[in-house]
């Protein structure tokens, strides 16, 4: 699963590192504006894809969803590398965005099926860390291939590797304990059960029921979604604009100084999940499991605001800037990782995919609002307004999450209902 989802980032980010070589190809006749149109196409279609894939994926094998989606994005990259017409390139890249959303809902279902509450944060963090690994591998693979052999190979190389990985996912990943003849992980030790007694044969709620009852009518999911919106405003605001801010300050190699963001994010994803799991294992029942994870999110959001403030006033010293950028990544990727997990644990398992799709859609609306609005803010009021906006977004995240500091998980709520019934 980790390798499969990291490979989605190869096929998602490949254009960013082949675009300079595309401009140098006279047969294409592309301009900067043309490249801008291509790069804008994917996030638009990807946001829609995350929502639709989450809802439809509730009825599809997560193994098939992950492997099939990865194979399809791989073929889209290969087709892109073999095309010459700008309208065709635009259409293929939009299709790639629609296919990219198949990965996350599938992984969320796998994680909630195979790991119990007090271990899930660690493994969820491990999964989210695949974002960082894929983000690091994409420029190495696509960028190197494009530089050495031309832009077409910058698309063909990620596509070929992702296609091979999709086969491995299909062969070796398992949907759930139930599909392998074991009881669900929250029913105790994995002892074999008869096939006709597995949860796989239980009556399943309809897609519309999952979407409306578990997502749209759930106030907690809306609070998580709006919080996610602002997390992605900050994330996209940092990844898109830090390099411009450093260049304006006179940094000699701004790209190197922001390179610590992904490394810090990797550690932030892993640590936030492990910390929240530790809190769950030590929980005596006074606070809900989701509430404990929410408290970790709030702490990381506060740290994000703190490190943004430090970066704002930091002198133009390269190593200090690298360290603080890494610290921002560390703090920021904690909320990015844990909010999705909180949403998944708030609802019943059949609804996890739909909830992830809904949260993902809202999050990418936030990412879209970190583009032109922040650019206009910087143009009109300068970088001080930019930093105040990002720090303010962190404050909004904390305020939105505060009412859920003691929230029970779905399994806890069901256990309390069973206890009352008994």
Secondary structure, 3 states (H helix, E strand, C coil): CHHHHHHHHHHHHHHHHHHHHHHCCCCCCCCHHHHHHHHHHHHHHHHHHHHHHHHHHHHCCHHHHHHHHHHHHHHHHHHHHCCCCHHHHHHHHHHHHHHHCHHHHHHHHHHHHHCCHHHHHHHHHHHHHHHHHHHHHHHHHHHHHHHHHCHHHHHHHHHHHHHHHHHHHHHHCCCCCHHHCECCHHHCCCCECCHHHCHHHCCCCCHHHHHHHHHHCCHHHHHHHHHHHHHHHHHHHHHHHHHHHHHHCCCCCHHHHCCHHHHHHHHHHHHHHHHHHHHHHCCCCCCCHHHHHHHHHHHHHHHHHHHHHHHHHCCCCHHHHHHHHHHHHHHHHHHHHHHHHHHHHHCCHHHHHHHHHHHHHHHHHHHHCCCHHHHHHHHHHCHHHHHHHHHHHHHHHHHHHHCCCCCCCHHHHHHHHHHHHC
